[in-house]
Amino acid sequence: MGKHAGFFLQSARADLITMCKKNFSRGERNHEELFAKTED
């Protein structure tokens, strides 16, 4: 049980990290688009 729970926690944490990375890169793109719009 302990091993299983540890594995579950590990994969859940990995999912969270990838989700954060995706959101971060998407946010960066939106930021660049905003900059491009204000420069016009």
SESE-799749 format. One line per field, with one value per atom (N, C-alpha, C, CB): residue in three letters; atom name; x, y, z. Coordinates in nm, 2 decimals, decimal comma. Glycine has a CB too. Layout:
BEGIN
residuo: [ALA  ...] .
atomo: [CA  ...] .
X: [X  ...] .
Y: [Y  ...] .
Z: [Z  ...] .
***
This chain:
BEGIN
residuo: [MET  MET  MET  MET  GLY  GLY  GLY  GLY  LYS  LYS  LYS  LYS  HIS  HIS  HIS  HIS  ALA  ALA  ALA  ALA  GLY  GLY  GLY  GLY  PHE  PHE  PHE  PHE  PHE  PHE  PHE  PHE  LEU  LEU  LEU  LEU  GLN  GLN  GLN  GLN  SER  SER  SER  SER  ALA  ALA  ALA  ALA  ARG  ARG  ARG  ARG  ALA  ALA  ALA  ALA  ASP  ASP  ASP  ASP  LEU  LEU  LEU  LEU  ILE  ILE  ILE  ILE  THR  THR  THR  THR  MET  MET  MET  MET  CYS  CYS  CYS  CYS  LYS  LYS  LYS  LYS  LYS  LYS  LYS  LYS  ASN  ASN  ASN  ASN  PHE  PHE  PHE  PHE  SER  SER  SER  SER  ARG  ARG  ARG  ARG  GLY  GLY  GLY  GLY  GLU  GLU  GLU  GLU  ARG  ARG  ARG  ARG  ASN  ASN  ASN  ASN  HIS  HIS  HIS  HIS  GLU  GLU  GLU  GLU  GLU  GLU  GLU  GLU  LEU  LEU  LEU  LEU  PHE  PHE  PHE  PHE  ALA  ALA  ALA  ALA  LYS  LYS  LYS  LYS  THR  THR  THR  THR  GLU  GLU  GLU  GLU  ASP  ASP  ASP  ASP] .
atomo: [N  CA  C  CB  N  CA  C  CB  N  CA  C  CB  N  CA  C  CB  N  CA  C  CB  N  CA  C  CB  N  CA  C  CB  N  CA  C  CB  N  CA  C  CB  N  CA  C  CB  N  CA  C  CB  N  CA  C  CB  N  CA  C  CB  N  CA  C  CB  N  CA  C  CB  N  CA  C  CB  N  CA  C  CB  N  CA  C  CB  N  CA  C  CB  N  CA  C  CB  N  CA  C  CB  N  CA  C  CB  N  CA  C  CB  N  CA  C  CB  N  CA  C  CB  N  CA  C  CB  N  CA  C  CB  N  CA  C  CB  N  CA  C  CB  N  CA  C  CB  N  CA  C  CB  N  CA  C  CB  N  CA  C  CB  N  CA  C  CB  N  CA  C  CB  N  CA  C  CB  N  CA  C  CB  N  CA  C  CB  N  CA  C  CB  N  CA  C  CB] .
X: [0,08  0,00  0,09  -0,09  0,19  0,28  0,34  0,38  0,39  0,46  0,37  0,52  0,25  0,15  0,11  0,02  0,09  0,06  0,17  0,02  0,29  0,41  0,42  0,54  0,39  0,39  0,28  0,38  0,17  0,05  0,09  -0,08  0,15  0,18  0,29  0,24  0,38  0,49  0,43  0,59  0,34  0,28  0,19  0,21  0,12  0,03  0,12  -0,05  0,23  0,32  0,38  0,44  0,41  0,47  0,36  0,51  0,23  0,13  0,11  -0,01  0,12  0,11  0,22  0,11  0,34  0,46  0,44  0,59  0,40  0,38  0,27  0,35  0,16  0,05  0,10  -0,06  0,18  0,23  0,32  0,31  0,41  0,50  0,42  0,59  0,31  0,23  0,16  0,12  0,11  0,04  0,14  -0,03  0,26  0,36  0,40  0,49  0,42  0,46  0,35  0,51  0,23  0,11  0,10  -0,02  0,13  0,12  0,23  0,14  0,35  0,46  0,42  0,59  0,35  0,31  0,21  0,25  0,11  0,01  0,08  -0,09  0,18  0,25  0,32  0,35  0,38  0,45  0,35  0,53  0,23  0,13  0,08  0,01  0,07  0,02  0,13  0,00  0,25  0,36  0,35  0,50  0,33  0,33  0,21  0,31  0,10  -0,02  0,01  -0,14  0,07  0,09  0,20  0,13  0,29  0,39  0,34  0,50  0,23  0,17  0,14  0,04] .
Y: [-0,12  0,00  0,13  0,00  0,13  0,24  0,27  0,22  0,16  0,18  0,23  0,04  0,18  0,22  0,37  0,13  0,41  0,55  0,64  0,57  0,60  0,68  0,70  0,62  0,59  0,60  0,69  0,46  0,68  0,76  0,91  0,73  0,94  1,08  1,13  1,09  1,04  1,08  1,12  0,97  1,03  1,06  1,18  0,94  1,20  1,32  1,44  1,31  1,44  1,55  1,58  1,53  1,48  1,50  1,56  1,36  1,52  1,58  1,72  1,50  1,76  1,89  1,98  1,90  1,93  2,00  2,03  1,92  1,92  1,94  2,04  1,81  2,04  2,13  2,27  2,09  2,29  2,42  2,47  2,42  2,39  2,43  2,47  2,31  2,39  2,43  2,56  2,32  2,58  2,71  2,82  2,70  2,80  2,90  2,95  2,86  2,85  2,88  2,95  2,76  2,91  2,97  3,12  2,90  3,14  3,27  3,36  3,27  3,30  3,38  3,42  3,30  3,33  3,37  3,48  3,24  3,47  3,58  3,71  3,54  3,70  3,82  3,89  3,79  3,81  3,86  3,92  3,74  3,85  3,90  4,04  3,81  4,05  4,18  4,29  4,17  4,26  4,35  4,39  4,29  4,30  4,33  4,42  4,20  4,40  4,49  4,63  4,43  4,65  4,78  4,86  4,77  4,79  4,86  4,92  4,76  4,88  4,93  5,08  4,86] .
Z: [0,00  0,00  0,00  0,12  0,09  0,09  -0,04  0,20  -0,10  -0,23  -0,34  -0,28  -0,34  -0,44  -0,42  -0,42  -0,29  -0,27  -0,31  -0,12  -0,28  -0,32  -0,47  -0,27  -0,54  -0,69  -0,74  -0,75  -0,68  -0,72  -0,70  -0,64  -0,58  -0,55  -0,65  -0,40  -0,68  -0,78  -0,91  -0,79  -0,96  -1,10  -1,09  -1,15  -0,98  -0,97  -0,97  -0,84  -0,90  -0,89  -1,03  -0,79  -1,11  -1,24  -1,33  -1,30  -1,32  -1,40  -1,36  -1,37  -1,24  -1,19  -1,25  -1,04  -1,25  -1,31  -1,45  -1,28  -1,53  -1,68  -1,70  -1,75  -1,62  -1,63  -1,61  -1,54  -1,51  -1,47  -1,59  -1,34  -1,64  -1,75  -1,87  -1,78  -1,90  -2,02  -2,00  -2,04  -1,88  -1,85  -1,85  -1,71  -1,81  -1,80  -1,94  -1,73  -2,03  -2,17  -2,24  -2,24  -2,21  -2,28  -2,23  -2,24  -2,10  -2,05  -2,11  -1,90  -2,13  -2,19  -2,34  -2,20  -2,41  -2,55  -2,55  -2,62  -2,45  -2,44  -2,41  -2,34  -2,33  -2,29  -2,41  -2,18  -2,49  -2,61  -2,71  -2,68  -2,72  -2,81  -2,76  -2,82  -2,63  -2,57  -2,60  -2,42  -2,59  -2,62  -2,77  -2,59  -2,85  -3,00  -3,03  -3,08  -2,96  -2,98  -2,93  -2,91  -2,82  -2,76  -2,84  -2,62  -2,91  -2,99  -3,12  -3,03  -3,17  -3,29  -3,28  -3,33] .
***
